[in-house]
Amino acid sequence: MSENKDQKFVYDFTEGNRDLKDLLGGKGANLAEMTNLGLPVPPGFTITTEACKVYLESGSAPAALRDEVSAHLAALESKMGKKLGQSDDPLLVSVRSGAKFSMPGMMDTVLNIGLSDESVVGLASQAGDERFAWDSYRRLIQMFGKTVLGVEGELFEDALDEAKAAKKVTVDTDLDAADLKKLVKVFKKIVAKEAGREFPQDAREQMDLAVEAVFNSWNTDRAKLYRRQERIPSDLGTAVNICSMVFGNLGPDSGTGVAFTRDPASGHAGVYGDYLQNAQGEDVVAGIRNTVPLADLESIDKASYDQLMTIMTTLETHYKDLCDIEFTIERGQLWMLQTRVGKRTAGAAFRIATQLVDQGLIDEAEALQRVSGHQLAQLMFPRFDEGAKTTLLGRGIAASPGAAVGKAVFDSYTAVKWSRSGEKVILIRRETNPDDLDGMIASEGILTSRGGKTSHAAVVARGMGKTCVCGAEELDVDTKRRRMTVGETVIEEGDVVSIDGSTGKVYLGEVPVVPSPVVEYFEGRMHAGADDADELVAAVHRIMAYADRVRRLRVRANADNAEDALRARRFGAQGIGLCRTEHMFLGERREMVERLILADTDGERDEALSALLPLQKKDFTELFEAMDGLPVTVRLLDPPLHEFLPDITELSVRVALAESRKDANENDLRLLQAVHKLHEQNPMLGLRGVRLGLVIPGLFAMQVRAIAEAAAERKNAKGDPRVEIMIPLVGTVQELEIVREEADAVIAEVEAATGTTLKLSIGTMIELPRAALTADQIAEAAQFFSFGTNDLTQTVWGFSRDDVEASFFTAYLEKGIFGVSPFETIDKDGVGSLVRHAAKLGRATRPDLKLGVCGEHGGDPESVHFFHEVGLDYVSCSPFRIPVARLEAGRAAAEAKGSDSR
C-alpha cells in the first residue's frame, strides 16, 4: 500500500479501544481497552498494521515511523521516569506481535529490550537482585538471537542444558548469578559466530530490529500455514506492541500466568489457568517448566489472587464472552499483559453460549453466532468406549477433547510424511513449538509430557479442533531415540497409541470408539439430563432450536435408499434433494444395465427395460414411504458409461488368452467389439446424463414410469408423495424439452391407468457452465433448478476431481493458490458467480422457480452462507451433515438480519 504523509502509524494505549482491531491488532486494541477500563496495564504504545503493510510491500518502514516511535518512546520514558537503555536504572520494553485475529505462537516476541553489558549492572543494582538481572539479560540474547538474528534456537537450549548439567541441577531457577553471567558470555559467542555480528549494545537498535523482525514474522512459513489452516486473510499484516516491562522473575513473590474466565475445554465456570512463580511469560506458554493450577495462587499471593478474580469478572462482563488473560505479578503487584476472547473447544462453545444467554449477557441471536457448523461437526465425531478393555499408559491434562488413535511419531516431519502415505498418527513431543505446526495439522492428535491448558500445544490444538493431552509427566519422551517410556513399557515410533482429550488418559494400542452423545441426540436416542454429556446435548438442542426458527434455507438430504432417508429424517432433513438412481443399478443389477446398453435390437432393449422396471418401482416405493409428506428429488440415470461396462483392459486380456488357447467365447468377442465402440477417453464428459437418455430409447421413460407408478400407489394408499424428477447434465433447453415431452406422456399414461392425479415436478441439474449461462432459456422447460456444484466445479476449473486432489492440490494449498479446496468450499468468484447468474436468469423467466443445491457444498458451513445470500430455497447434503447445514442456515439468516438492522 502507498504511504500517506498524514497517516498516523503509532497509538498510545490510552488512544485506542477494542473496536480498532483492524488498525491496532487484537492485542493492541485489547491493551487499549483494558487501559480505558482502568485496569493495571503497563504503559506502552502500538505500531499499526498499516505500518506493517507498507514495510512488507516496500521493504522498508514508513518514513514517518521512526519519528513517531521516538515521540511515543519519549512520552513513555517521561511517564516511567527512566530511559530506554540507560546504565543506572534502565527502562526495558517488550516488542510483541498482535494481528487482528489471534495466531498463538505463530509470530515473534522479544522481551527485555534495553539490556546491555552496562545496563544489566544498573538493573541489578536498582532491583537489588543480581540473579534476576542476569537472567533477564540471557533471555534477551536468547530471544533476540533466535527471533531477530535467525540463530538456531537449539544452540541456546543446548548451552542452557550444559550449564544446568555442570551445576548438577535440573531447572534453570537453580542457576545463580555467577552461572548466568557465564551463560551470557556463551550466548554472546553463539550470536557472534552464527549471526556474523555482535549482539547489539545500543537499546534503540535492539528495539528497531525487533520491530522489523515482528513485521517479517507475518510471512514466516509457520504463520502462512496457520493462516491457511484458519482461513485468515494474508493481507492484514500485524501490529507491533511496545510495552514497558514488568518482571515475573524477581523471586518467589513474583510470577507469571495465564487465566481463563471459564474452562476453555469444557465451558464450565470456575478458576482455570496456570501460574509459574519466578518466571517470565514465555516459560508458561512454552511448557518449559510445569506450572501449578491457577487456584494455587490463592495460597501463594492471596491479595493478587483476589484482585485477579475481580478483574476476570470485569473483563468477562465487559466482553460478554470467555476471556483469555495473560498477567504478571512483580513483587506482589498485579499487571495485565493481554486479554482476548479465548479459543475454546466445540463443546465449550455451545455450553458457554447458552450460559451467557441465561446470565442475560447475550441474546439467542448472538449465541447462535458464537458457535459454528465446524464445531458441531467436531461434536458428532465418535468417542472412546468406556466399557472396552484398555491398557492405561498415563494421564495428562485434558487440553482439547476427542478420541484420537494413531501411530506414535516424534517429530513434525515424520507426522507429515506418514500422514501423506495414509497413516493416522499421534504427534508426541516433550512440548510443541510453532515449528511443529505442520505436524500438528497432519496428526489425529497431539500428546506432550510438559505444559498445561495454556501451553502452545493446548492453545493451537483447541483452535484447530484437534484432540490434545498435555503435561503427561509420567511419560518420558525421548525424541532423539524416537521412543516414549512409561515405567518398563517402551513405545517405539510406529506403535499405536490412543489419547482421550476429554479425560487426559493415554492408552497403549487402539481403543474402540462409540457414537457421540450429540449424534445419539440427533438420532433420538438421548435427551437432556443432568450429567455432563446431557448438559452438552441440552446446549446443542437449544441453539439448534433457535437456528431452525430463524433460518430461511430449508435443508434436504442426499439419500438413495429408504434406510438413508429415514436416518436423514431423524437428523432433521426436510426432504431429499438428490436421489442418485445410478446407485440403484450397481451390484446384481449391473448386468441388466450392461445388457440394456449393449442391446443390438429393440427386442433386446425392451426385454432389459421390462426386467428393470419392477425393481426400480420397488426402490421408489420404499423411498416415497420413508419420506412421505416431504419432497423427494429423483435424478434420472447419470453414470459415466464406463461404470456399467466391463473393464476394457481386463476384457481384452481375457479374449487374447482365449484366442491363444483357440477357445474364444463368441459372447466375449461380441462384448469386446461393443466396449471398444463405446470406449471414451474422458467418460465424465462423454455419453452420460441426458445424453444417455436420448441415445438409449426408453431408458428415461422406464425410470419415469417407475417413479409415477410408485407415487400413484403411495397416493392411493392415502400417502402424500411429493416427487420431483431431475434431468441431469442438461446443456441446452432442447435436450430438456425432448425428455420432458416423453416424461409428460408417460405420467399421463400412469394417471389414466391408476385413476390418480400426480403433481410431479420436472426440472434439471445445473452442472455445466453453458446451462448456467443460458438458464433463462432452460427455465422455460424446468420447474426447478438444482445446482450440481461438484460437477460444476469440475467443468468450470477443468479439473478431474478423482485425479487432481491426489496429484497437485496439496502443492496448490501449500503455495496459497487455494485457501481451501474448491471441492470443499464453493469458489465464490468462479463457480459461485455462475450460480448467482443462473439463479437470476432462471427467476427472470420463471419467478416461482425453485432453486436448490445438491453438491456436497450443501453441507459446508461457508458455502451455506453463500447459498443463503444468493437466494436459494434449499441445500441438500449427506445425512451426517444435515445438522451442520441447519445450524449454518440459521446463522446465515441471523447474520443477514443483524446486518440489515445495522
Secondary structure, DSSP 8 states (H G I E B T S, - for coil): ----TT---EEETTT--GGGHHHHHHHHHHHHHHHHTT-----EEEE-HHHHHHHHHHSS--TTHHHHHHHHHHHHHHHHTS-BT-SSS-B-EEEEEEESS--TTTS-EEEEET--TTHHHHHHHHHT-HHHHHHHHHHHHHHHHHHTS---HHHHHHHHHHHHHHHT-SSGGG--HHHHHHHHHHHHHHHHHHHSS-----HHHHHHHHHHHHHHHTTSHHHHHHHHHHT--TTS-EEEEEEE---S-SSTT-EEEEEEEE-TTT--EEEEEEEEET--HHHHHTTSS--EEGGGHHHH-HHHHHHHHHHHHHHHHHHTS-EEEEEEEETTEEEEEEEEE----HHHHHHHHHHHHHTTSS-HHHHHHTS-HHHHHHHTS-EE-TTS--EEEEE-EEEE--EEEEEEE-SHHHHHHHHHTT--EEEEESS--GGGHHHHHHSSEEEESS--TTSHHHHHHHHHT-EEEE--TT-EEETTTTEEEETTEEEETT-EEEEETTT-EEEES---EE--HHHHHHTTS----SSHHHHHHHHHHHHHHHHHHH--SEEEEE-SSHHHHHHHHHTT--SEEEEEGGGGGSGGGHHHHHHHHT--SHHHHHHHHHHHHHHHHHHHHHHHHHTTTSEEEEE-----GGGGS--HHHHHHHHHHHHHTT---HHHHHHHHHHHHH--S-GGGSS-THHHHHHSTTHHHHHHHHHHHHHHHHHHTT---EEEEEE-S--SHHHHHHHHHHHHHHHHHHHHHHT-----EEEEEE-SHHHHHTHHHHTTT-SEEEE-HHHHHHHHHT--HHHHHHHTHHHHHHTTS-SS-TTTS--TTTHHHHHHHHHHHHHHH-TT-EEEE-SGGGG-HHHHHHHHHHT-SEEEE-GGGHHHHHHHHHHHHHHHHHHHH-
